[in-house]
Amino acid sequence: MMNCLKKINLVLIEEDLPELFKSAEFIKQLVSPIQVKEGFPCILQFLVIKRHENGEVRDMEVQIQNVPFHIIEIVDNIRKESRFTE
């Protein structure tokens, strides 16, 4: 049953696989230089930056997200289990 579901999943996303593989590799290359550091890599997105008239930052809204390693792992597993190559 699980193998059937995996095969169905691969068929459904087949045309997107090359792009998924490239995206996963890009993220892995992006964070590879910091893998020797302590802590967890994250993504900071500055949503709103309010400034005083002189340009100094008065207030800001920042969103913090974890790097989606779980998604990279899923894509890597799909690559290993599929017949597709880049």
C-alpha positions in Angstrom: 0.0 0.0 0.0 2.7 2.5 0.9 4.7 1.7 -2.2 1.6 2.4 -4.3 1.1 5.7 -2.6 4.7 6.7 -3.2 4.4 5.8 -6.9 1.2 7.9 -7.2 2.9 10.8 -5.5 5.8 10.6 -7.9 3.5 10.6 -10.9 1.7 13.6 -9.6 4.8 15.7 -9.1 6.9 14.3 -11.9 7.1 17.4 -14.0 8.1 19.5 -10.9 10.9 17.2 -9.8 13.8 18.8 -11.7 12.8 22.2 -10.1 12.4 20.6 -6.7 15.8 19.0 -6.9 17.5 22.3 -8.0 15.8 24.2 -5.2 16.8 21.6 -2.5 20.4 21.8 -3.8 20.4 25.6 -3.7 19.3 25.7 -0.1 21.9 23.0 0.9 24.6 25.1 -0.8 23.4 28.3 0.8 23.6 26.9 4.3 26.7 24.7 3.9 29.2 27.4 5.0 27.5 27.8 8.3 27.0 24.1 9.2 30.1 24.3 11.5 28.5 27.1 13.6 26.4 26.6 16.7 22.7 27.3 16.6 20.1 26.9 13.9 20.1 28.7 10.5 17.0 30.8 10.0 15.5 33.1 7.5 14.8 36.7 8.5 12.3 38.6 6.6 11.9 42.3 7.3 8.2 43.0 6.7 7.9 46.6 7.9 10.6 49.1 8.6 9.5 52.5 10.0 12.1 55.3 10.0 12.4 58.7 11.6 12.8 61.7 9.3 16.6 61.5 9.7 16.6 57.9 8.4 17.2 56.1 11.7 15.1 53.0 12.3 12.2 53.7 14.6 10.4 50.4 14.5 10.4 47.2 12.5 8.5 44.0 12.1 10.6 40.9 11.4 9.5 37.4 10.7 11.8 34.5 11.6 11.5 31.1 9.9 13.5 28.0 10.2 15.3 26.8 7.1 13.1 24.0 5.7 15.5 21.1 6.2 12.5 18.7 6.5 11.5 19.6 3.0 15.0 19.1 1.7 15.1 15.7 3.3 11.7 14.8 1.7 13.0 15.9 -1.8 16.3 14.0 -1.3 14.3 10.8 -0.4 12.1 11.3 -3.5 15.3 11.6 -5.6 16.7 8.4 -4.1 13.5 6.4 -4.6 12.6 7.7 -8.1 13.9 6.8 -11.5 14.5 10.5 -12.3 17.9 12.0 -12.7 18.8 15.6 -13.2 
